Amino acid sequence: MINEHDAEHARELAADLLGSMADRWRHTAGVAARAAELATTVAETDRDLLVAAAWLHDIGYAPPVADTGFHPLDGARHLDRLGWPRRIAALVAHHSGARFVAEVLDVGEQLDAYPREEGPVADALALADQTVDHRGDRVPLRDRWADMLHRHGPRSPNARVHHLRAPHLLAVAARVEARLAGP
């Protein structure tokens, strides 16, 4: 039985699916490492879950998994088919403000089949993803966005919702930073 705290199994699945995709794999490994750094911001019982979700967050880009063309949804569906716990599939489905892009792509209703978690784990996953570039290097949030918007182009779904998604992600970053600073 796969459980949500199985970070090693998550790493293996991600390697199988993304290992041949050089930049995607470097980004994924960087996000997992960043998530491990941010694990102190979540309950001790959720730390492995956070790292597992980080390993799995982009598996929807893998050609055998891609179905709708929206990687958070495709990754979550694949995890469902493999029997992963619903919570981890939902974290993958909704990572990094996916709901904003889902609306533009007209897959919001499909994404809503997964409960959206709000709280420390979802926040730490988003910040980890948004502070590691496509080469796996740690970067400031705004640099990551500039790179992403440049690579995807001004008419991309990401660009079309950036004015909505950016404030959401800035709030996420502020919450995580406050948790890192402690009481």
C-alpha positions as CSV (number, residue, x, y, z in Angstrom):
1,M,0.0,0.0,0.0
2,I,1.3,3.4,-1.0
3,N,1.0,6.0,1.7
4,E,1.3,9.8,1.6
5,H,4.4,9.7,3.6
6,D,6.4,7.6,1.2
7,A,8.9,10.2,-0.1
8,E,11.3,7.6,-1.4
9,H,8.6,5.9,-3.5
10,A,7.6,9.3,-4.8
11,R,11.2,10.1,-5.8
12,E,11.4,6.8,-7.7
13,L,8.1,7.4,-9.5
14,A,9.2,10.9,-10.5
15,A,12.6,9.6,-11.7
16,D,10.9,6.9,-13.8
17,L,8.6,9.5,-15.4
18,L,10.8,12.6,-15.6
19,G,14.3,11.3,-15.4
20,S,14.8,11.6,-19.2
21,M,13.5,15.1,-19.3
22,A,16.7,16.9,-18.2
23,D,15.4,20.4,-17.2
24,R,12.1,19.0,-15.7
25,W,14.0,16.5,-13.6
26,R,16.5,19.1,-12.4
27,H,13.6,21.4,-11.4
28,T,11.8,18.5,-9.7
29,A,14.9,17.5,-7.7
30,G,15.4,21.1,-6.8
31,V,11.8,21.5,-5.6
32,A,12.1,18.4,-3.5
33,A,15.3,19.7,-1.9
34,R,13.7,23.1,-1.3
35,A,10.6,21.4,0.2
36,A,12.9,19.5,2.6
37,E,14.3,22.9,3.7
38,L,10.8,24.3,4.3
39,A,9.6,21.2,6.1
40,T,10.1,22.9,9.5
41,T,7.1,25.1,8.6
42,V,4.7,22.1,8.6
43,A,3.6,19.7,11.3
44,E,6.2,17.0,11.9
45,T,3.7,14.3,10.8
46,D,3.4,16.1,7.4
47,R,7.0,16.6,6.5
48,D,7.4,13.4,4.4
49,L,4.1,14.2,2.7
50,L,5.5,17.6,1.7
51,V,8.6,16.1,0.2
52,A,6.7,13.4,-1.5
53,A,4.3,16.0,-3.1
54,A,7.3,18.0,-4.2
55,W,8.8,15.0,-6.0
56,L,5.4,14.3,-7.7
57,H,4.2,17.8,-8.4
58,D,5.2,17.9,-12.1
59,I,4.8,14.2,-13.2
60,G,1.9,15.4,-15.3
61,Y,4.4,16.7,-17.8
62,A,5.6,13.2,-18.6
63,P,4.4,12.0,-22.0
64,P,2.9,8.8,-20.7
65,V,0.9,10.7,-18.1
66,A,-0.1,13.8,-20.1
67,D,-3.8,13.7,-21.1
68,T,-5.5,17.0,-20.8
69,G,-2.4,19.0,-21.3
70,F,-2.7,20.6,-17.8
71,H,0.1,19.0,-15.9
72,P,-1.4,19.4,-12.3
73,L,-4.6,17.6,-13.3
74,D,-2.8,15.0,-15.4
75,G,-0.4,14.2,-12.5
76,A,-3.2,14.0,-10.0
77,R,-5.2,11.6,-12.2
78,H,-2.1,9.4,-12.7
79,L,-1.6,9.2,-9.0
80,D,-5.3,8.2,-8.6
81,R,-4.8,5.4,-11.1
82,L,-1.7,4.2,-9.2
83,G,-3.6,4.2,-5.9
84,W,-1.8,7.0,-4.2
85,P,-3.7,8.7,-1.3
86,R,-6.3,11.3,-2.3
87,R,-4.5,14.0,-0.2
88,I,-1.3,13.8,-2.2
89,A,-3.1,13.7,-5.5
90,A,-5.0,16.8,-4.4
91,L,-1.8,18.6,-3.5
92,V,-0.4,17.8,-6.9
93,A,-3.6,18.9,-8.6
94,H,-3.7,22.3,-6.9
95,H,0.0,23.1,-6.5
96,S,1.2,26.7,-7.1
97,G,-2.2,28.3,-7.7
98,A,-3.2,25.8,-10.4
99,R,-6.8,26.9,-10.1
100,F,-6.1,30.2,-11.8
101,V,-4.7,28.5,-14.9
102,A,-7.3,25.8,-14.9
103,E,-10.0,28.3,-15.4
104,V,-8.3,29.7,-18.6
105,L,-7.9,26.2,-19.9
106,D,-11.5,25.3,-19.1
107,V,-10.6,22.4,-16.8
108,G,-11.5,24.1,-13.5
109,E,-14.4,21.8,-13.0
110,Q,-12.2,18.8,-13.5
111,L,-9.6,20.2,-11.1
112,D,-12.4,20.8,-8.5
113,A,-12.8,17.0,-8.3
114,Y,-9.8,17.2,-6.0
115,P,-10.2,19.0,-2.7
116,R,-8.0,22.1,-2.5
117,E,-5.9,22.1,0.7
118,E,-5.0,25.4,2.2
119,G,-2.5,25.6,4.9
120,P,1.2,25.0,5.7
121,V,1.7,21.9,3.4
122,A,0.2,23.5,0.3
123,D,2.0,26.8,1.1
124,A,5.4,25.2,1.5
125,L,4.9,23.1,-1.7
126,A,4.0,26.3,-3.7
127,L,6.9,28.3,-2.4
128,A,9.3,25.4,-3.1
129,D,8.0,25.2,-6.7
130,Q,8.1,28.9,-7.2
131,T,11.6,29.4,-5.9
132,V,13.3,26.8,-8.1
133,D,13.8,27.6,-11.8
134,H,13.6,25.2,-14.7
135,R,17.3,24.3,-14.3
136,G,16.9,23.3,-10.6
137,D,18.5,26.5,-9.3
138,R,17.1,28.4,-6.3
139,V,15.9,31.8,-7.4
140,P,13.8,34.7,-6.0
141,L,10.1,34.4,-6.6
142,R,9.9,37.3,-9.1
143,D,12.9,36.0,-11.1
144,R,11.1,32.6,-11.4
145,W,8.0,34.3,-12.7
146,A,9.9,36.5,-15.2
147,D,11.7,33.4,-16.5
148,M,8.4,31.4,-16.7
149,L,6.6,34.2,-18.4
150,H,9.4,34.6,-20.9
151,R,9.6,30.9,-21.7
152,H,5.8,30.5,-22.0
153,G,5.1,33.7,-23.8
154,P,2.8,36.7,-23.2
155,R,-0.3,34.9,-24.5
156,S,0.2,31.7,-22.5
157,P,-2.4,30.7,-19.9
158,N,0.1,31.5,-17.1
159,A,0.6,35.0,-18.5
160,R,-3.2,35.5,-18.8
161,V,-3.7,34.8,-15.1
162,H,-0.5,36.2,-13.7
163,H,-2.3,39.3,-12.3
164,L,-4.5,37.0,-10.2
165,R,-2.0,34.2,-9.4
166,A,0.9,36.5,-8.4
167,P,-0.8,38.1,-5.4
168,H,-1.9,34.6,-4.3
169,L,1.7,33.4,-4.4
170,L,3.0,36.5,-2.7
171,A,0.6,35.8,0.2
172,V,1.8,32.2,0.2
173,A,5.4,33.3,0.4
174,A,4.6,35.7,3.3
175,R,2.9,33.0,5.3
176,V,5.8,30.5,4.8
177,E,8.3,33.2,5.7
178,A,6.3,34.0,8.9
179,R,6.3,30.3,9.8
180,L,10.1,30.1,9.2
181,A,10.6,33.2,11.5
182,G,8.7,31.4,14.3
183,P,6.4,32.9,16.9
